[in-house]
Amino acid sequence: MKTRTILYMAILAVVLLACKPKEYIAGHYNYDTECLGKNLDGSQLVKTWGTGMDVKEARENAFKEALRDVMFKGIRNGSDECKVSPMITEVNAMERHEDYFNGFFSDRGDYRDFIEEQNKKSFKNEDSNKKQAYGFIVLIDMQGLKSHLQQDQIL
C-alpha cells in the first residue's frame, strides 16, 4: 500500500510538471544595443533589437533604436571599442528639438543615411504580446551622423 502511494505521488508530480505553461525566452532577454566593434573609419558595428508584427517593421524599429542609443544614451554593452558616452549631451535634447527628431526618425527620415544592415540574417524571439523581437547587426556611420547633427545645429 505504501509503495502504491509513493508511485501515485510520483506520477502526479510528473503530470503536474508536464502541464507547466510554455515560457518564452524573449520575456527574459536583454534587448539593449550592444557594441560588436569599431572600424578604422570611426563607424561602429552594433547588434540592435526591434519588435514588430513582421521583420520589416522590426528592422525599422531596431535601426531607430540603435541611433537613439548612440545619440542620447551611449552604448554600454558589448565591446569596449564603441563610444560609451552619448553623442548629444544636451539635457532633454529630444524634447527641445522634437520637430527635428520627429522628422529625422520618420519613415522617410534622414536616419536611414547613417545606418546599414551588415548581416541579412536576423535573430528572432517571440515577445509576450504576439509581436516578434528581431536582432540585427548594423553599421553606424558615426562621423556622418555627427557632421549631419552639427550642420543642422543640434550639436
C-alpha positions in Angstrom: 0.0 0.0 0.0 2.8 2.3 0.9 4.6 1.6 -2.4 1.4 2.4 -4.3 1.0 5.7 -2.6 4.6 6.7 -3.4 4.1 5.6 -7.0 0.9 7.6 -7.4 2.6 10.7 -5.9 5.5 10.4 -8.3 3.1 10.1 -11.3 1.1 13.1 -10.1 4.3 15.1 -9.7 5.4 14.2 -13.3 2.0 15.1 -14.7 1.8 18.5 -12.9 5.3 19.4 -14.1 4.5 18.4 -17.6 1.4 20.8 -17.6 3.6 23.8 -16.9 2.7 26.7 -19.2 5.1 27.5 -22.0 7.6 30.3 -21.3 9.3 32.3 -24.0 12.9 33.3 -23.6 12.1 36.7 -25.1 10.5 37.7 -21.8 13.8 37.3 -20.0 16.1 38.6 -22.7 18.1 41.8 -22.6 17.3 43.9 -25.7 19.9 46.6 -25.2 22.0 47.8 -28.1 25.4 46.0 -27.9 28.7 47.0 -29.4 30.4 44.5 -31.6 33.4 46.6 -32.7 34.7 49.8 -34.2 36.1 50.3 -37.7 39.1 52.4 -38.5 36.9 55.0 -40.2 35.1 55.6 -36.9 31.9 53.6 -37.8 30.6 51.2 -35.2 29.2 47.7 -35.7 26.4 47.1 -33.2 23.7 44.5 -32.5 20.3 46.0 -32.0 16.8 44.7 -31.4 13.4 45.8 -32.6 9.9 44.5 -32.3 7.1 44.4 -34.8 4.4 42.3 -36.4 6.9 41.3 -39.2 10.6 41.6 -39.9 10.3 44.8 -41.9 8.6 46.7 -39.0 11.1 45.2 -36.5 14.0 46.2 -38.7 12.9 49.9 -38.9 12.3 50.0 -35.1 15.7 48.4 -34.5 17.5 50.9 -36.7 15.8 53.8 -35.0 16.6 52.4 -31.5 20.3 51.9 -32.3 20.6 55.5 -33.5 18.7 56.8 -30.4 21.0 54.8 -28.2 24.1 56.2 -29.9 22.8 59.8 -29.8 21.2 60.0 -26.4 22.3 57.1 -24.2 25.6 55.8 -25.5 26.4 52.1 -25.9 27.4 50.5 -22.7 27.1 46.8 -23.6 29.5 44.6 -25.5 33.0 45.5 -26.7 34.8 48.5 -25.1 35.8 49.8 -28.5 32.5 51.7 -29.1 31.9 55.2 -27.9 30.4 54.9 -24.4 29.2 58.4 -23.9 26.1 59.8 -25.9 26.8 61.9 -28.9 24.2 64.5 -27.8 24.8 65.6 -24.2 22.3 68.4 -24.0 19.7 67.7 -21.4 16.2 66.9 -22.8 17.6 67.4 -26.4 14.9 65.1 -27.9 12.1 67.2 -26.3 13.8 70.5 -27.1 14.3 69.6 -30.7 11.1 67.5 -31.0 10.1 68.7 -34.5 13.6 68.0 -35.8 13.8 64.5 -34.4 10.2 63.6 -35.4 11.3 64.3 -39.0 14.7 62.7 -38.6 13.1 59.4 -37.4 10.1 59.5 -39.6 9.5 56.6 -42.1 11.3 58.6 -44.9 13.6 60.4 -42.5 17.4 61.1 -42.7 18.2 58.4 -40.1 18.5 55.8 -43.0 21.6 57.6 -44.3 23.6 56.7 -41.2 22.8 53.1 -40.6 23.3 50.0 -42.8 22.4 46.4 -42.1 25.5 44.2 -42.3 24.1 40.7 -41.9 20.8 39.9 -43.7 20.2 37.2 -41.1 18.1 38.3 -38.2 17.7 36.8 -34.8 14.1 36.1 -33.7 12.5 35.8 -30.3 8.7 35.7 -29.6 7.5 38.6 -27.4 4.8 38.1 -24.9 2.3 40.4 -26.7 2.5 38.4 -30.0 4.9 40.9 -31.6 8.2 39.4 -32.7 11.5 40.6 -31.5 14.3 40.5 -34.1 18.0 41.3 -33.7 20.1 42.9 -36.4 23.8 43.5 -37.0 24.2 47.1 -38.3 27.0 49.5 -39.1 26.5 53.1 -37.9 28.3 56.0 -39.7 29.4 57.9 -36.6 31.3 60.7 -38.4 28.5 61.2 -41.0 25.9 61.4 -38.2 27.9 63.8 -36.2 28.5 66.1 -39.2 24.8 66.0 -40.0 23.8 67.0 -36.5 26.4 69.8 -36.5 25.2 71.1 -39.8 21.6 71.1 -38.5 22.8 72.9 -35.4 21.8 70.1 -33.0 25.3 69.6 -31.7 
